[in-house]
């Protein structure tokens, strides 16, 4: 399987649908892995800095990671600093995850317009 950034050259034919589906599954898997890792970081941070239960930490971390904002009022300075830093991190996770999933789609669409006929390596 090729890496997430390795796409076919414009002189190559557009890959078949099953290969594209495999590429998309790989991209969605990377996005899911990144999301789970980000959620684990957030939950751990809230439990350590604010003393939240697993459930409260999950709700707050998932809301921040999805861009909605915290649910529980933060009481400690460490918790507020963590929440701000985690919000910045979550924004990056959102952009990177979108890139993982949308990159292959944009490449396939643009590749269809730029394929040179009859040339293959």
C-alpha positions as a LaTeX table, in Angstrom:
\begin{tabular}{lrrr}
\hline
Residue & $x$ (\AA) & $y$ (\AA) & $z$ (\AA) \\
\hline
Unk1 & 0.00 & 0.00 & 0.00 \\
Unk2 & 1.31 & 3.41 & $-0.88$ \\
Unk3 & 1.70 & 6.11 & 1.74 \\
Unk4 & $-0.93$ & 8.77 & 2.23 \\
Unk5 & 1.08 & 11.32 & 0.23 \\
Unk6 & 2.11 & 9.04 & $-2.62$ \\
Unk7 & $-0.25$ & 9.46 & $-5.55$ \\
Unk8 & 0.08 & 8.39 & $-9.15$ \\
Unk9 & 1.81 & 10.72 & $-11.60$ \\
Unk10 & $-0.15$ & 12.58 & $-14.25$ \\
Unk11 & 1.28 & 10.26 & $-16.89$ \\
Unk12 & $-0.34$ & 7.27 & $-15.13$ \\
Unk13 & $-3.93$ & 6.19 & $-15.54$ \\
Unk14 & $-6.51$ & 6.94 & $-12.85$ \\
Unk15 & $-6.50$ & 4.06 & $-10.38$ \\
Unk16 & $-9.51$ & 1.69 & $-10.40$ \\
Unk17 & $-12.33$ & 2.18 & $-7.92$ \\
Unk18 & $-11.33$ & $-0.74$ & $-5.66$ \\
Unk19 & $-7.81$ & 0.72 & $-5.30$ \\
Unk20 & $-9.32$ & 4.14 & $-4.63$ \\
Unk21 & $-11.64$ & 2.63 & $-2.01$ \\
Unk22 & $-8.59$ & 1.06 & $-0.35$ \\
Unk23 & $-6.80$ & 4.43 & $-0.42$ \\
Unk24 & $-9.84$ & 6.09 & 1.18 \\
Unk25 & $-10.08$ & 3.37 & 3.84 \\
Unk26 & $-6.42$ & 3.99 & 4.68 \\
Unk27 & $-7.03$ & 7.76 & 4.89 \\
Unk28 & $-10.11$ & 7.34 & 7.10 \\
Unk29 & $-8.14$ & 4.92 & 9.29 \\
Unk30 & $-5.40$ & 7.53 & 9.75 \\
Unk31 & $-8.04$ & 10.12 & 10.60 \\
Unk32 & $-9.64$ & 7.79 & 13.15 \\
Unk33 & $-6.28$ & 6.97 & 14.72 \\
Unk34 & $-5.43$ & 10.67 & 14.99 \\
Unk35 & $-8.83$ & 11.39 & 16.52 \\
Unk36 & $-8.58$ & 8.60 & 19.11 \\
Unk37 & $-5.06$ & 9.71 & 20.06 \\
Unk38 & $-6.25$ & 13.32 & 20.39 \\
Unk39 & $-9.20$ & 12.24 & 22.51 \\
Unk40 & $-6.92$ & 10.20 & 24.80 \\
Unk41 & $-4.61$ & 13.20 & 25.24 \\
Unk42 & $-7.57$ & 15.44 & 26.08 \\
Unk43 & $-9.15$ & 13.02 & 28.53 \\
Unk44 & $-5.85$ & 12.46 & 30.32 \\
Unk45 & $-5.23$ & 16.19 & 30.55 \\
Unk46 & $-8.65$ & 16.94 & 31.99 \\
Unk47 & $-8.43$ & 14.11 & 34.50 \\
Unk48 & $-4.98$ & 15.22 & 35.69 \\
Unk49 & $-5.44$ & 19.01 & 35.71 \\
Unk50 & $-9.09$ & 19.25 & 36.76 \\
Unk51 & $-9.62$ & 15.95 & 38.57 \\
Unk52 & $-12.56$ & 15.10 & 36.31 \\
Unk53 & $-14.11$ & 11.67 & 36.09 \\
Unk54 & $-13.56$ & 9.64 & 32.93 \\
Unk55 & $-17.04$ & 10.54 & 31.70 \\
Unk56 & $-16.66$ & 14.29 & 32.29 \\
Unk57 & $-13.17$ & 14.24 & 30.76 \\
Unk58 & $-14.55$ & 12.41 & 27.71 \\
Unk59 & $-17.35$ & 14.93 & 27.23 \\
Unk60 & $-15.05$ & 17.93 & 27.53 \\
Unk61 & $-12.29$ & 16.46 & 25.35 \\
Unk62 & $-14.70$ & 15.36 & 22.63 \\
Unk63 & $-16.47$ & 18.72 & 22.61 \\
Unk64 & $-13.17$ & 20.62 & 22.30 \\
Unk65 & $-11.86$ & 18.17 & 19.68 \\
Unk66 & $-15.00$ & 18.65 & 17.59 \\
Unk67 & $-14.75$ & 22.44 & 17.84 \\
Unk68 & $-17.79$ & 22.95 & 20.07 \\
Unk69 & $-16.09$ & 24.14 & 23.27 \\
Unk70 & $-15.89$ & 22.90 & 26.86 \\
Unk71 & $-18.93$ & 21.78 & 28.83 \\
Unk72 & $-17.66$ & 21.94 & 32.41 \\
Unk73 & $-16.43$ & 25.15 & 34.01 \\
Unk74 & $-12.70$ & 24.97 & 34.63 \\
Unk75 & $-11.58$ & 25.71 & 38.18 \\
Unk76 & $-7.78$ & 25.42 & 38.21 \\
Unk77 & $-5.15$ & 27.50 & 36.46 \\
Unk78 & $-3.50$ & 24.32 & 35.17 \\
Unk79 & $-6.85$ & 23.19 & 33.75 \\
Unk80 & $-7.37$ & 26.49 & 31.96 \\
Unk81 & $-3.87$ & 26.44 & 30.48 \\
Unk82 & $-4.36$ & 22.83 & 29.40 \\
Unk83 & $-7.76$ & 23.60 & 27.86 \\
Unk84 & $-6.35$ & 26.49 & 25.83 \\
Unk85 & $-3.41$ & 24.43 & 24.61 \\
Unk86 & $-5.66$ & 21.47 & 23.86 \\
Unk87 & $-8.01$ & 23.70 & 21.86 \\
Unk88 & $-5.11$ & 24.83 & 19.65 \\
Unk89 & $-3.97$ & 21.22 & 19.26 \\
Unk90 & $-7.53$ & 20.15 & 18.41 \\
Unk91 & $-7.77$ & 22.75 & 15.66 \\
Unk92 & $-4.65$ & 21.29 & 14.08 \\
Unk93 & $-6.00$ & 17.75 & 14.42 \\
Unk94 & $-9.18$ & 18.83 & 12.64 \\
Unk95 & $-7.27$ & 20.39 & 9.73 \\
Unk96 & $-4.82$ & 17.48 & 9.41 \\
Unk97 & $-7.65$ & 14.93 & 9.56 \\
Unk98 & $-9.55$ & 16.78 & 6.85 \\
Unk99 & $-6.42$ & 16.75 & 4.73 \\
Unk100 & $-6.05$ & 12.98 & 5.17 \\
Unk101 & $-9.59$ & 12.34 & 3.99 \\
Unk102 & $-10.04$ & 15.04 & 1.35 \\
Unk103 & $-6.56$ & 14.76 & $-0.21$ \\
Unk104 & $-7.26$ & 11.51 & $-2.12$ \\
Unk105 & $-10.66$ & 12.82 & $-3.26$ \\
Unk106 & $-9.22$ & 16.08 & $-4.62$ \\
Unk107 & $-6.35$ & 14.22 & $-6.24$ \\
Unk108 & $-8.69$ & 11.80 & $-8.02$ \\
Unk109 & $-10.90$ & 14.60 & $-9.34$ \\
Unk110 & $-7.97$ & 16.70 & $-10.54$ \\
Unk111 & $-6.13$ & 13.67 & $-11.89$ \\
Unk112 & $-9.04$ & 12.87 & $-14.20$ \\
Unk113 & $-8.60$ & 16.28 & $-15.84$ \\
Unk114 & $-4.82$ & 16.00 & $-16.23$ \\
Unk115 & $-4.23$ & 12.42 & $-17.38$ \\
Unk116 & $-2.10$ & 12.29 & $-20.51$ \\
Unk117 & $-3.40$ & 9.66 & $-22.90$ \\
Unk118 & $-1.27$ & 6.68 & $-23.87$ \\
Unk119 & 1.75 & 7.27 & $-21.62$ \\
Unk120 & 2.61 & 4.89 & $-18.81$ \\
Unk121 & 5.80 & 4.07 & $-16.97$ \\
\hline
\end{tabular}
